[in-house]
């Protein structure tokens, strides 16, 4: 059995960036930015934590898991106090 733990209900959305894109943005700001200004580095692509978990589980299973076997994947939700939530 494969496990994935998610804090909260997994509905919150996030923007994820490649590290190399952030490094490039820092380089541009360092060399072309103006002192005292605020710069936001981000993207318009958002994904919920639960959607990302499902996507990653699928990719890991395709990459690592023997396709001739049956696997069960359990996604467990953790409350803010670290206890398991029964969803």
C-alpha positions as protocol buffer text, in pm:
chain_id: "A"
residue {
  index: 1
  type: UNK
  ca { x: 0 y: 0 z: 0 }
}
residue {
  index: 2
  type: UNK
  ca { x: 122 y: 349 z: -85 }
}
residue {
  index: 3
  type: UNK
  ca { x: 45 y: 642 z: 146 }
}
residue {
  index: 4
  type: UNK
  ca { x: 14 y: 1015 z: 88 }
}
residue {
  index: 5
  type: UNK
  ca { x: -51 y: 1258 z: 373 }
}
residue {
  index: 6
  type: UNK
  ca { x: -218 y: 1595 z: 319 }
}
residue {
  index: 7
  type: UNK
  ca { x: -264 y: 1861 z: 585 }
}
residue {
  index: 8
  type: UNK
  ca { x: -613 y: 2007 z: 580 }
}
residue {
  index: 9
  type: UNK
  ca { x: -872 y: 1915 z: 318 }
}
residue {
  index: 10
  type: UNK
  ca { x: -640 y: 1948 z: 18 }
}
residue {
  index: 11
  type: UNK
  ca { x: -859 y: 2209 z: -151 }
}
residue {
  index: 12
  type: UNK
  ca { x: -618 y: 2500 z: -103 }
}
residue {
  index: 13
  type: UNK
  ca { x: -446 y: 2599 z: -427 }
}
residue {
  index: 14
  type: UNK
  ca { x: -84 y: 2689 z: -480 }
}
residue {
  index: 15
  type: UNK
  ca { x: 145 y: 2813 z: -755 }
}
residue {
  index: 16
  type: UNK
  ca { x: 455 y: 2604 z: -810 }
}
residue {
  index: 17
  type: UNK
  ca { x: 763 y: 2723 z: -998 }
}
residue {
  index: 18
  type: UNK
  ca { x: 1077 y: 2563 z: -1129 }
}
residue {
  index: 19
  type: UNK
  ca { x: 1377 y: 2661 z: -918 }
}
residue {
  index: 20
  type: UNK
  ca { x: 1565 y: 2768 z: -1231 }
}
residue {
  index: 21
  type: UNK
  ca { x: 1283 y: 3014 z: -1316 }
}
residue {
  index: 22
  type: UNK
  ca { x: 1307 y: 3168 z: -968 }
}
residue {
  index: 23
  type: UNK
  ca { x: 1685 y: 3195 z: -999 }
}
residue {
  index: 24
  type: UNK
  ca { x: 1645 y: 3368 z: -1337 }
}
residue {
  index: 25
  type: UNK
  ca { x: 1391 y: 3609 z: -1187 }
}
residue {
  index: 26
  type: UNK
  ca { x: 1625 y: 3692 z: -896 }
}
residue {
  index: 27
  type: UNK
  ca { x: 1905 y: 3756 z: -1145 }
}
residue {
  index: 28
  type: UNK
  ca { x: 1688 y: 3997 z: -1347 }
}
residue {
  index: 29
  type: UNK
  ca { x: 1576 y: 4180 z: -1033 }
}
residue {
  index: 30
  type: UNK
  ca { x: 1932 y: 4201 z: -902 }
}
residue {
  index: 31
  type: UNK
  ca { x: 2069 y: 4349 z: -1223 }
}
residue {
  index: 32
  type: UNK
  ca { x: 1772 y: 4552 z: -1352 }
}
residue {
  index: 33
  type: UNK
  ca { x: 1551 y: 4613 z: -1048 }
}
residue {
  index: 34
  type: UNK
  ca { x: 1521 y: 4930 z: -847 }
}
residue {
  index: 35
  type: UNK
  ca { x: 1593 y: 4945 z: -473 }
}
residue {
  index: 36
  type: UNK
  ca { x: 1284 y: 4974 z: -252 }
}
residue {
  index: 37
  type: UNK
  ca { x: 1042 y: 4820 z: -502 }
}
residue {
  index: 38
  type: UNK
  ca { x: 851 y: 4497 z: -446 }
}
residue {
  index: 39
  type: UNK
  ca { x: 869 y: 4222 z: -707 }
}
residue {
  index: 40
  type: UNK
  ca { x: 633 y: 3927 z: -728 }
}
residue {
  index: 41
  type: UNK
  ca { x: 760 y: 3607 z: -884 }
}
residue {
  index: 42
  type: UNK
  ca { x: 481 y: 3372 z: -980 }
}
residue {
  index: 43
  type: UNK
  ca { x: 262 y: 3218 z: -1241 }
}
residue {
  index: 44
  type: UNK
  ca { x: -107 y: 3214 z: -1328 }
}
residue {
  index: 45
  type: UNK
  ca { x: -119 y: 2833 z: -1306 }
}
residue {
  index: 46
  type: UNK
  ca { x: -275 y: 2713 z: -979 }
}
residue {
  index: 47
  type: UNK
  ca { x: -336 y: 2358 z: -865 }
}
residue {
  index: 48
  type: UNK
  ca { x: -497 y: 2226 z: -549 }
}
residue {
  index: 49
  type: UNK
  ca { x: -290 y: 2019 z: -311 }
}
residue {
  index: 50
  type: UNK
  ca { x: -517 y: 1716 z: -361 }
}
residue {
  index: 51
  type: UNK
  ca { x: -494 y: 1744 z: -742 }
}
residue {
  index: 52
  type: UNK
  ca { x: -116 y: 1765 z: -718 }
}
residue {
  index: 53
  type: UNK
  ca { x: -104 y: 1464 z: -485 }
}
residue {
  index: 54
  type: UNK
  ca { x: -316 y: 1257 z: -725 }
}
residue {
  index: 55
  type: UNK
  ca { x: -99 y: 1362 z: -1020 }
}
residue {
  index: 56
  type: UNK
  ca { x: 225 y: 1276 z: -837 }
}
residue {
  index: 57
  type: UNK
  ca { x: 92 y: 941 z: -715 }
}
residue {
  index: 58
  type: UNK
  ca { x: -6 y: 850 z: -1071 }
}
residue {
  index: 59
  type: UNK
  ca { x: 337 y: 948 z: -1206 }
}
residue {
  index: 60
  type: UNK
  ca { x: 526 y: 762 z: -932 }
}
residue {
  index: 61
  type: UNK
  ca { x: 318 y: 451 z: -985 }
}
residue {
  index: 62
  type: UNK
  ca { x: 384 y: 457 z: -1360 }
}
residue {
  index: 63
  type: UNK
  ca { x: 755 y: 508 z: -1300 }
}
residue {
  index: 64
  type: UNK
  ca { x: 830 y: 278 z: -1006 }
}
residue {
  index: 65
  type: UNK
  ca { x: 553 y: 27 z: -970 }
}
residue {
  index: 66
  type: UNK
  ca { x: 527 y: -309 z: -1139 }
}
residue {
  index: 67
  type: UNK
  ca { x: 225 y: -276 z: -1372 }
}
residue {
  index: 68
  type: UNK
  ca { x: 144 y: -646 z: -1334 }
}
residue {
  index: 69
  type: UNK
  ca { x: 61 y: -600 z: -962 }
}
residue {
  index: 70
  type: UNK
  ca { x: -238 y: -431 z: -799 }
}
residue {
  index: 71
  type: UNK
  ca { x: -160 y: -148 z: -556 }
}
residue {
  index: 72
  type: UNK
  ca { x: -382 y: 42 z: -317 }
}
residue {
  index: 73
  type: UNK
  ca { x: -319 y: 410 z: -262 }
}
residue {
  index: 74
  type: UNK
  ca { x: -447 y: 574 z: 53 }
}
residue {
  index: 75
  type: UNK
  ca { x: -462 y: 951 z: 87 }
}
residue {
  index: 76
  type: UNK
  ca { x: -482 y: 1050 z: 452 }
}
residue {
  index: 77
  type: UNK
  ca { x: -580 y: 1400 z: 561 }
}
residue {
  index: 78
  type: UNK
  ca { x: -414 y: 1553 z: 866 }
}
residue {
  index: 79
  type: UNK
  ca { x: -576 y: 1824 z: 1076 }
}
residue {
  index: 80
  type: UNK
  ca { x: -379 y: 2131 z: 1183 }
}
residue {
  index: 81
  type: UNK
  ca { x: -307 y: 1957 z: 1514 }
}
residue {
  index: 82
  type: UNK
  ca { x: -137 y: 1670 z: 1329 }
}
residue {
  index: 83
  type: UNK
  ca { x: -413 y: 1417 z: 1397 }
}
residue {
  index: 84
  type: UNK
  ca { x: -568 y: 1213 z: 1120 }
}
residue {
  index: 85
  type: UNK
  ca { x: -899 y: 1329 z: 979 }
}
residue {
  index: 86
  type: UNK
  ca { x: -1159 y: 1080 z: 862 }
}
residue {
  index: 87
  type: UNK
  ca { x: -1271 y: 1223 z: 526 }
}
